[in-house]
Every structure is written in C-alpha cells, then in structure tokens.
Amino acid sequence: MSELTSLRQDCLSCTACPLAATRQNVVFGVGVEDAEVLFVGEGPGANEDATGEPFVGAAGQLLDRMLAGVGLSRQKNIYIGNIVKCRPPGNRDPQPEEQDACIGWLRRQTAILRPKIIVCLGRIAACRIIDPEFRVTRQHGQFVQKNGVWMMGTLHPAAILRNPSQKADAFADLVALRDKIEAVCEHTALWFG
Ligand code: URA
C-alpha cells in the first residue's frame, strides 16, 4: 500500500471536528501519486460529499475543462485536494476551527507528494496556504516561493461560474502555471510534448 493510500485509510475514519457527523463521504483527494503540481480547493460540496471525489460538480467540470486546455488532468499529471475533507453543511465556508482540525491531513498529503507547485483555488485556500491577507482579485496569478515550493492563488471555478467574465483571467493564470511548470517541473513538462 502506498503512503498516500495508507494516509487515506486513516483519514476516512477521522472524527476530529463536527463535520464528521454530517458527512456522507470523506473527500480525501484525487490524482497521480507522483504529481509535481497540487491544486487545493476549500472543501467538498454536495456532489463531492455524495461521491467522495473533489471537484466533480459543475465547478469541477469547468475546472477539468480549463485544466485540459493547458495539458493538465487529475488522471495524468496533477493531484487535487481541499483544505477540509468533509462537507460544510449548506456549502458554507469552512470555519477556522474546522480548518485547524483538518489541515494536518493536507500537510501530510503535501509531505508525501512533495509538489513543486501548489495552486490555491479561491480565497479560503489562498488565505490558509499563501497569506492570510491574500486578495484573489488583486493577487491571482502571482507566484511566490514559500519553503522551496512555488505557490499561486487563482479564482475558484465556482466564482467563475457565478461571474463568467472572470474566465479569461483564470485561464491566463493557468497559462502562467504552464510556463512555471516548464521552468520547474521536468517530469510534468514532458506531458506537454
Ligand atoms: N469546491 C471546492 O473548493 N472543493 C471541491 O472539492 C468542490 C467544490
């Protein structure tokens, strides 16, 4: 069993916060185990809770289409996880205490994957991982290096669905990501041909 599979097994029985009581499924994360690029969202919605897989609803389908446009996919070359692994009821933002209770799982996932780039999808992930003062509207697409890992925050796909005029900005962030991958991720860049 891989380290990630073993971590998933442990995570599936987590009861560290009250979200455990209302979940249908723990949404641990999905992708390739040698991913150099890790995407992080905020937390599962209804579709993710029902299936146990992140980003499978309308926002996730948009994300997959945009990723395909720059040669990335969860089946081939990236990993996708969330700040919290269980659905906050009614799709509210995960509360700071819930994030605190859950963040260790993401830390352990990151320690196993050792990604070269982390892309934060939306404000919650960017504030938690990059900078508590992160402003998505102003700082999306900008890379910063923290602890030897390149990090970037971009618009959350659900926000793009609500406001389609943001799609061009979000896609430009993915084009910048592709350039960064070519610069720092030898293995993933091979997928680009
Ligand atoms: N939104 C998120 O932030 N994560 C998911 O997994 C689904 C929707």
Residues whose N, C-alpha, C, O or C-beta is under 5 A from the ligand:
A	BS01	URA	G41 E42 G43 P44 G45 E48 P54 F55 N82
